[in-house]
């Protein structure tokens, strides 16, 4: 449920700010599993092990849920990269 809450919060902020929506989509595309089109449900979702590793390196525990502000800050940083 917390991941759903994070997704809803990010979606609402993206509706209000279309430039943020572009940055969030760019981040989502970078996080996708490499061969997402070969595995059911055929959606560009990240690998669970990768997300756990990212959460462990960023927050110190694999089951951490990042705050929406952290995700937005990262998305904006990615959006400024060439």
PATI-100377 format. One record per residue (C-alpha): residue in three letters; x, y, z. Coordinates in steps of 0.001 Angstrom, whole numbers, padded with zeros to 6 digits, always signed. Layout:
BEGIN
ALAXYZ;...
***
This chain:
BEGIN
UNK+000000+000000+000000;UNK+002775+002560+000683;UNK+004096+002187-002897;UNK+000581+002865-004183;UNK+000380+005966-001984;UNK+003728+007156-003371;UNK+002537+006542-006938;UNK-000654+008504-006327;UNK+001229+011402-004744;UNK+003642+011548-007676;UNK+000792+011286-010171;UNK-001045+014205-008590;UNK+002056+016367-008618;UNK+002741+015374-012252;UNK-000773+016441-013266;UNK-000175+019864-011749;UNK+003321+020194-013240;UNK+003717+018657-016745;UNK+007490+019210-016780;UNK+007732+017097-013654;UNK+005693+014414-015425;UNK+008305+014279-018189;UNK+011110+013955-015646;UNK+009257+011195-013748;UNK+008654+009264-016982;UNK+012339+009590-017833;UNK+013280+008123-014438;UNK+010727+005326-014766;UNK+012155+004420-018162;UNK+015710+004318-016762;UNK+014624+002004-013936;UNK+012854-000535-016181;UNK+013996-004155-016303;UNK+016255-004705-019284;UNK+014105-007424-020898;UNK+010710-006261-019633;UNK+009003-007156-022909;UNK+009832-010854-022460;UNK+008239-011282-019031;UNK+004628-011157-017927;UNK+002917-008666-017359;UNK+004893-007121-020274;UNK+005234-003731-018594;UNK+008436-001705-018228;UNK+008691-002291-014475;UNK+011969-002388-012556;UNK+013386-005637-011233;UNK+012501-006203-007588;UNK+016103-006975-006660;UNK+017244-003703-008239;UNK+014656-001646-006340;UNK+015610-003358-003082;UNK+019289-002628-003734;UNK+018531+001033-004534;UNK+016465+001417-001372;UNK+019182-000266+000708;UNK+021929+001991-000663;UNK+019835+005147-000305;UNK+017945+004549+002956;UNK+019726+001695+004716;UNK+016967-000916+004398;UNK+015575-002862+001466;UNK+011912-002303+002363;UNK+012167+001503+002589;UNK+009679+003646+000704;UNK+011193+006925-000470;UNK+009392+010178+000284;UNK+007773+011809-002751;UNK+010055+014835-002358;UNK+013153+012617-002720;UNK+011778+011018-005890;UNK+010927+014441-007319;UNK+014369+015824-006493;UNK+016007+012829-008192;UNK+013704+013129-011233;UNK+014534+016821-011614;UNK+018236+016051-011287;UNK+017948+013386-014007;UNK+016032+015856-016171;UNK+018962+018260-016079;UNK+021480+015641-017239;UNK+022549+015743-020910;
***
